[in-house]
């Protein structure tokens, strides 16, 4: 898992002689700066003088659903364990599963010049689950084909290389983000994955306007919740009832700690350095363009899932979005056929 992201998502690969490369200073500094971003996020919008919606806190409190108050998880113990895992990202990475073997092969093929759509279709066809995902994708409202696409060759042509690359990244991450664990992880994983998908899409759409790379933004959107998944599994281990502490202080501390873990796992897995930097610095007003795209995409995605869930106060926050963000928000509707 550690090296395939580098080779097929675009980062630097390990030397052939097996020697370890120097640690990427940008990624390392990104991870260490995550905690410094607390309190520096752009303020939420207000509507007609109403109290602003704290989107991050609303998402945190909604996430666990009926499990939220099931027990009394010790806040400090969870945060201390997350801090330890941030220092030992190998141990944190062990809490999430590996990806299907066909995905790295396909991503490598997408980086090769002259790879035909027919050859890509043949490789996709090796995995029945992946075939179903590709066919479902091209027949979704997002692509709106004039007639239903029933074969993998036509689907690959319609998706194009960039569309296929993003789809493969999403398929690769689904078992990582949606990994099962105890009660809390089982409850929250589908919601975390749904938000991750929408965050990746929103960040990739926002990236060009901020002069950031759309695919790196997509990767950052998928990757940033890996630390949250680790935290949910930790809470299940600490408290058999899987209770998610609800205080504002814990929610903010968990968000920052989980982001740090995500950034350090991204560095461990040799993601492109800008991706780890963006995750570590998301929310900082003076962060790089990719970090700003990730931060804004994360907020839009949380608003989307909260609005769909009928959470109070979200409609007003959506109505207060600036026009360009409102257009992006409209594209985050569920893409199921």
Secondary structure, 3 states (H helix, E strand, C coil): CCCHHHHHHCCCCCCCCCCCCCCCHHHHHHHHHCHHHCCCCCCCCCCCCCCCCCHHHHHHHHHCHHHCCCCCCCHHHHHHHHHHHHHCHHHHHCCCCCCCHHHHHHHHHHCCCCCCHHHHHHHHCCCHHHHHHHHHHHCCCCCCCCCCCCCHHHHHHHHHHHHHHHHHHHHHHHHHHCCCCCHHHHHHHHHHHHHHHHHHHHHHHHHHHHCCCHHHHHHHHHHCCHHHHHHHHHHHHHCCCCCCCCCHHHHHHHHHHHHHHHHHHHHHCCCCHHHHHHHHHCCCCCCCHHHHHHHHHHHHHHHHHHHHCCCCCHHHHHHCCCHHHHHHHHCCCCCCC
